[in-house]
Amino acid sequence: MTFRGATLFLEAPLHFGDLESVVFHGNLSVIAVRRPLDGPCVHLRMDGVVQPGAELRFANCDGGAMAVQGSLFIHGDVHIRNCSAGRGGCLG
């Protein structure tokens, strides 16, 4: 996924199902506008990669910022603001 300054305003969690991995390039802001969401803002069933030079930002995610069932490789920047989770923390 390549973004150049994109912003996602979520009213429901964003699920990436059976993709082998999700690779983030560029700049993406994820903001929950409905609080609380039913789970984390972003859910990856497999692996996730934040590429070098990429910026991934989360805000207002009351169910956690990101849940990853596989591995998460962060080579760029991940910013988490005003997020919380009942269990597992902001990244699980």
Sequence and secondary structure as in RCSB ss.txt:
>XXXX:A:sequence
MTFRGATLFLEAPLHFGDLESVVFHGNLSVIAVRRPLDGPCVHLRMDGVVQPGAELRFANCDGGAMAVQGSLFIH
GDVHIRNCSAGRGGCLG
>XXXX:A:secstr
 EEEEEEEEESS EEE S SEEEEEEEEEEEE SSS SS SEEESSEEEE TT EEEEES TT SEEESS EEES
SEEEEES   SSS SB 
